[in-house]
């Protein structure tokens, strides 16, 4: 399951992954991101939370790349990832090398509290 939401200001896009994420979930997320993009302001931050993720199907990789490209084209400036267990990175670091503009800053934290604090300060 993936919960995707933009905050009211249009400055933060949040994607929270939980349990098992399959190809259908990722396709739905891609559609949601397409729908949300007009609400986001250039320079927005993407917060990706993998705290509750158990597993992700390999078939999701192509749509993860498409989401990253949409965000990059929409003016994303920063990616903040919450990855409590490095084994659950599921390839985001690798995929982002091919789909993010070099000016996009990426930071990874072990818990959500640290991640939120990083962009509030």
BANU-202595 format. One line per 8 residues: number of its first residue (from 1); for each residue x, y, z of N, C-alpha, C. Coordinates in Angstrom, 1 decimal. Example, Ala and Ser with C-alpha at 12.3 -4.5 7.8 and 13.67 -1.06 7.14 Angstrom:
# residues 2
1> 13.2/-5.7/7.8/12.3/-4.5/7.8/13.2/-3.3/7.8  12.8/-2.2/7.1/13.7/-1.1/7.1/12.9/0.0/7.9
***
This chain:
# residues 121
1> 0.8/-1.2/0.0/0.0/0.0/0.0/0.9/1.2/0.0  0.5/2.3/-0.7/1.2/3.5/-0.8/0.2/4.6/-0.6  0.5/5.5/0.4/-0.4/6.7/0.7/0.4/7.9/0.1  -0.2/8.6/-0.8/0.4/9.7/-1.5/-0.4/11.0/-1.2  0.2/12.1/-0.8/-0.5/13.3/-0.5/0.4/14.5/-0.7  -0.2/15.6/-1.1/0.5/16.9/-1.2/0.0/17.7/0.0  0.8/18.5/0.7/0.3/19.3/1.7/-0.4/20.5/1.1  -1.1/21.3/1.9/-1.9/22.4/1.4/-1.1/23.5/0.7
9> 0.1/23.6/1.2/1.0/24.7/0.6/1.5/24.3/-0.8  1.5/23.1/-1.1/2.1/22.6/-2.4/3.6/22.5/-2.4  4.2/22.5/-1.2/5.6/22.5/-1.0/6.1/21.1/-0.6  5.3/20.2/-0.2/5.7/18.9/0.3/4.8/17.8/-0.3  5.4/16.8/-1.0/4.7/15.7/-1.5/5.2/14.5/-0.6  4.2/13.8/0.0/4.6/12.7/0.9/4.1/11.4/0.3  5.0/10.4/0.3/4.7/9.0/-0.1/5.1/8.1/1.0  4.1/7.4/1.6/4.3/6.5/2.7/4.0/5.1/2.2
17> 5.0/4.2/2.2/4.9/2.8/1.8/4.7/1.9/3.0  3.7/1.0/2.9/3.5/0.0/4.0/3.2/-1.3/3.4  3.5/-2.3/4.3/3.2/-3.7/4.0/3.9/-4.1/2.7  3.2/-4.9/1.8/3.7/-5.3/0.5/3.2/-4.4/-0.5  4.1/-3.9/-1.4/3.8/-3.0/-2.5/4.0/-3.8/-3.8  2.9/-3.9/-4.5/2.9/-4.6/-5.8/2.8/-3.7/-7.0  2.9/-4.2/-8.2/2.8/-3.4/-9.4/1.6/-2.6/-9.5  0.4/-3.2/-9.1/-0.9/-2.4/-9.1/-0.8/-1.2/-8.2
25> -0.2/-1.4/-7.0/-0.1/-0.3/-6.1/0.7/0.8/-6.6  1.8/0.4/-7.3/2.8/1.4/-7.8/2.1/2.2/-9.0  1.4/1.5/-9.9/0.7/2.1/-11.0/-0.3/3.1/-10.4  -1.0/2.7/-9.4/-2.0/3.7/-8.8/-1.3/4.9/-8.2  -0.1/4.7/-7.6/0.6/5.8/-7.1/1.1/6.7/-8.2  1.5/6.2/-9.3/2.0/7.0/-10.4/0.8/7.8/-10.9  -0.4/7.3/-11.0/-1.6/8.0/-11.4/-1.9/9.1/-10.4  -1.8/8.8/-9.1/-2.0/9.8/-8.1/-1.0/11.0/-8.2
33> 0.3/10.7/-8.4/1.3/11.7/-8.6/1.0/12.6/-9.8  0.6/12.0/-10.9/0.2/12.8/-12.1/-0.9/13.7/-11.7  -1.9/13.3/-11.0/-3.0/14.1/-10.6/-2.6/15.2/-9.6  -1.6/15.0/-8.8/-1.2/15.9/-7.7/-0.2/17.0/-8.3  0.5/16.6/-9.3/1.6/17.5/-9.8/1.1/19.0/-10.0  0.0/19.3/-10.5/-0.4/20.7/-10.7/-0.5/21.4/-9.4  -0.7/20.7/-8.3/-0.8/21.4/-7.0/0.5/21.8/-6.4  1.6/21.2/-6.9/2.9/21.3/-6.3/3.6/22.6/-6.9
41> 4.3/23.2/-6.0/5.1/24.4/-6.4/6.5/24.1/-6.8  7.1/24.7/-7.7/8.5/24.5/-8.1/9.4/24.6/-6.8  10.3/23.7/-6.6/11.1/23.7/-5.5/10.6/22.8/-4.4  9.5/22.0/-4.7/8.9/21.2/-3.6/9.8/20.1/-3.1  9.5/19.6/-1.9/10.2/18.5/-1.3/9.4/17.2/-1.4  10.1/16.1/-1.7/9.5/14.8/-1.7/9.9/14.1/-0.4  9.0/13.7/0.4/9.3/12.9/1.6/8.8/11.5/1.3  9.7/10.6/1.3/9.4/9.1/1.1/9.7/8.4/2.3
49> 8.6/7.7/2.9/8.7/7.0/4.1/8.6/5.5/3.9  9.7/4.8/4.2/9.6/3.3/4.0/9.6/2.6/5.4  9.2/3.3/6.4/9.2/2.8/7.8/8.4/1.5/7.9  7.2/1.5/7.2/6.3/0.3/7.4/6.3/-0.6/6.2  7.3/-0.4/5.3/7.4/-1.3/4.1/8.0/-2.6/4.5  7.3/-3.7/4.1/7.8/-5.0/4.3/8.5/-5.6/3.0  7.9/-5.3/1.9/8.5/-5.7/0.6/7.9/-5.0/-0.5  8.7/-5.0/-1.7/8.2/-4.4/-2.9/8.5/-5.3/-4.1
57> 7.6/-5.4/-5.0/7.8/-6.3/-6.1/8.8/-5.6/-7.1  9.6/-6.4/-7.7/10.6/-5.9/-8.6/10.0/-5.2/-9.8  8.7/-5.6/-10.2/8.0/-5.0/-11.3/7.7/-3.5/-11.0  7.9/-3.0/-9.8/7.6/-1.6/-9.5/8.6/-0.7/-10.0  9.8/-1.1/-10.3/11.0/-0.3/-10.7/10.7/0.7/-11.8  10.0/0.3/-12.8/9.8/1.2/-14.0/8.9/2.3/-13.5  7.8/2.0/-12.8/6.9/3.1/-12.3/7.6/4.0/-11.3  8.5/3.4/-10.4/9.2/4.3/-9.5/10.1/5.3/-10.3
65> 10.7/4.8/-11.3/11.5/5.8/-12.2/10.6/6.8/-12.8  9.4/6.4/-13.3/8.5/7.4/-13.9/8.0/8.4/-12.9  7.8/8.0/-11.7/7.4/8.9/-10.6/8.5/9.9/-10.3  9.8/9.4/-10.3/10.9/10.3/-10.1/11.0/11.3/-11.2  10.8/10.9/-12.4/10.9/11.8/-13.6/9.8/12.8/-13.5  8.6/12.4/-13.2/7.5/13.4/-13.0/7.9/14.5/-12.0  8.4/14.0/-10.9/8.7/14.9/-9.8/9.9/15.9/-10.2  10.9/15.3/-10.9/12.0/16.1/-11.4/11.5/17.2/-12.4
73> 10.6/16.8/-13.3/10.1/17.7/-14.3/9.2/18.8/-13.6  8.6/18.4/-12.5/7.7/19.3/-11.8/8.4/20.3/-10.9  9.7/20.2/-10.9/10.5/21.2/-10.1/10.9/20.7/-8.7  10.9/19.4/-8.4/11.4/18.9/-7.1/12.8/19.4/-6.9  13.0/19.8/-5.7/14.4/20.3/-5.3/15.1/19.4/-4.3  14.3/18.7/-3.5/14.9/17.9/-2.4/14.1/16.6/-2.2  14.8/15.5/-2.0/14.2/14.3/-1.6/14.7/13.9/-0.2  13.7/13.6/0.7/14.1/13.2/2.0/13.5/11.8/2.1
81> 14.4/10.8/2.4/13.9/9.4/2.5/14.1/9.0/4.0  13.1/8.2/4.4/13.1/7.6/5.7/13.3/6.1/5.4  14.4/5.6/5.8/14.7/4.1/5.5/15.4/3.6/6.8  14.5/3.1/7.7/15.1/2.6/9.0/16.0/1.4/8.9  15.8/0.6/7.8/16.6/-0.6/7.6/17.2/-0.5/6.2  18.5/-0.3/6.1/19.2/-0.1/4.8/18.8/-1.2/3.8  18.5/-2.4/4.2/18.1/-3.5/3.3/16.8/-3.3/2.6  16.0/-2.3/3.1/14.7/-1.9/2.5/14.8/-0.8/1.6
89> 16.0/-0.4/1.2/16.2/0.7/0.2/15.5/0.4/-1.1  15.3/-0.8/-1.5/14.6/-1.3/-2.6/15.0/-0.6/-3.9  16.2/-0.1/-4.0/16.8/0.5/-5.2/16.5/1.9/-5.5  15.9/2.7/-4.5/15.7/4.1/-4.8/16.9/4.9/-5.0  18.0/4.5/-4.3/19.3/5.3/-4.5/19.8/5.0/-5.9  19.7/3.8/-6.4/20.2/3.5/-7.7/19.3/4.1/-8.8  18.0/4.0/-8.7/17.1/4.5/-9.7/17.1/6.0/-9.8  17.3/6.7/-8.6/17.4/8.1/-8.6/18.6/8.7/-9.4
97> 19.6/7.9/-9.5/20.8/8.3/-10.3/20.5/8.5/-11.8  19.5/7.8/-12.2/19.1/7.9/-13.7/17.9/8.8/-13.9  17.1/9.1/-12.9/15.9/9.9/-13.1/15.8/11.2/-12.4  16.8/11.6/-11.6/16.8/12.9/-10.9/17.8/13.8/-11.6  17.5/15.1/-11.6/18.4/16.1/-12.1/19.6/16.2/-11.0  20.8/16.4/-11.5/21.9/16.5/-10.5/21.7/17.5/-9.4  20.9/18.6/-9.7/20.7/19.6/-8.6/19.8/19.2/-7.5  19.1/18.0/-7.7/18.2/17.6/-6.6/19.0/17.0/-5.5
105> 18.7/17.6/-4.3/19.4/17.1/-3.1/18.7/15.9/-2.5  19.4/14.9/-2.0/18.8/13.7/-1.4/19.4/13.5/-0.1  18.5/13.3/0.9/19.0/13.0/2.3/18.2/11.8/2.8  18.9/10.9/3.5/18.3/9.7/4.0/18.4/9.7/5.6  17.3/9.3/6.2/17.3/9.3/7.7/16.7/7.9/8.1  17.0/7.6/9.4/16.6/6.3/9.9/15.2/6.4/10.5  14.7/7.6/10.8/13.3/7.6/11.3/12.6/8.9/10.9  11.3/8.9/11.0/10.5/10.0/10.5/10.8/11.3/11.3
113> 11.0/11.2/12.5/11.2/12.4/13.4/12.5/13.2/12.9  13.5/12.4/12.7/14.8/13.1/12.1/14.5/13.7/10.8  13.8/13.0/9.9/13.5/13.5/8.6/12.7/14.8/8.6  11.7/14.8/9.4/10.8/16.0/9.5/11.6/17.2/10.1  12.4/16.9/11.2/13.2/17.9/11.8/14.2/18.5/10.8  14.7/17.7/9.8/15.7/18.2/8.9/15.1/19.3/8.0  13.8/19.2/7.6/13.3/20.3/6.7/12.5/21.3/7.5  12.4/21.2/8.8/11.7/22.3/9.6/12.7/23.3/10.1
121> 14.0/22.8/10.2/15.0/23.7/10.7/15.8/24.5/9.7
***
